[in-house]
């Protein structure tokens, strides 16, 4: 069974890459040079259809 989570947008001054390994989708966030990430740098889609952490910010 594949679970879908809400779509994620690139953070301001950063990017997000989605990967799927079997049934688990993970989003990895990166900030552009000169910016620091605030929050979890990666989030995983849970069986509940929600991400396990809030999307981070770049600042």
KARATA-V315032 format. One record per helix or strand of 3 or more residues. SS is the DSSP state (A for helix, B for strand). FROM is the first residue (numbers start at 1). LEN is the number of residues. Records with the same first field share a line. If there is no record, write none. Layout:
BEGIN
SS = FROM-LEN  FROM-LEN
END
This chain:
BEGIN
B = 14-8  24-8  42-4
END
